[in-house]
Amino acid sequence: LSRTESPMSVSDPLPVLPRWQSHKIVEGDKIVETIAILGPRITRWRLACGIVVDVSDALYARVPSDVEATAGYYVRYDDGYESWSPAKAFEEGYCFTSIEI
């Protein structure tokens, strides 16, 4: 193939890859409100459970610029990594287990 040729045309079906299923447990909840505090620029998300979380610039950058944060979930992994997930992907990938107190 030349550098300008693609090994697959647009009409070719995608190759079948190995399939994976998630088995990890995460903490998170639906974002219901974005709270912007002026002065020292601070952003917070209010979650459906009532908790308010501080949002770092790095975390906020994970929300696509053409989407409202409230269209997704705040997610925190076991190692402390925080992320934003689109509602559809989160709801299809996870089921509620419990709230540990």
N, C-alpha and C positions, 0 to 999 in steps of 0.2 A: 504494500500500500504506500501511496505517496503521503506526504505530510498533510495534504489537503483532503485526502479521502478518509472517511470514517469506516471502521470495521462493521458498523451496523447502520442500516438506513432507518429513517424515521418510521417506516412501516413495519420493520422487523419487531417481533415480540421481544420483551425484555428477557434476558436469560434467567432461568430459575436458580435461585440462590438457596443456601441452607436457611431454614426457618428457626426462629428463636422465640421463646416465651419468657416474659419477665416473671421473676419470682421474688424480687426484692420488696421490702416494706419501706415506705417513705412516710414522712409527716407532711401534711399540707392541707389546704382548704381553698375554696373558691374565693377569689378576690371580689369584694363587693363595692369597694370605694378606694379611690386614690386621694390621698391627703397631701397637698403641697404646702409647705411652710416656708414663707419668704424670710429674708434675712440670710442666715446661713442656710443655703438651699438644702432643704431636707424633704425627702419624699417618704411617705409611709403608705402601707396598704392596710385597709381594714378587711379582715377575713369574715366569712359567713359565721364562724364560731364566736366572733366578737373580739378576737385578738387583733392587735395592731402591731405590724412589724415594720421596722426601719428598712428602707430599701437603699442599698448602696448603688453607686453609679454603675458598677459592673453588673449588678443584678438587673437594674432597670434597662440596661442595654440589651438584655436577652429578649425583651418585648419588641416585636417588629414595629417599626415606626408607623405603619399604617393600621395598627391594631390597638384598641384600648386594653389596658392591663386587666380590666374587669371582664375581659373575654377569656380569662384563663385562671389558672391555679398557681398559688405560691407553693413551692415544693422544697422540702429540706431533707437531704439524704443523711444516712447514718454518720458519714464522715464530716457533717456540717455544711457541705456544699449546698448553696441555695440556688434555686432556679425558678423560672416561669414556664408553665406548660399550657398550650392551647387547651381549652375545655374539652373539646372532642377527643383529642389524643389522650388526655388524662383519664377521662371517664371510660374510654374504651380499654385503657391499659391497666387500670387499678379498680379494685372494689374495696369498700370500706371494711375495716377489720374491727377497730376499737379505739377508744380514747383512754390512754393510760394516765392514771392520776397518781 
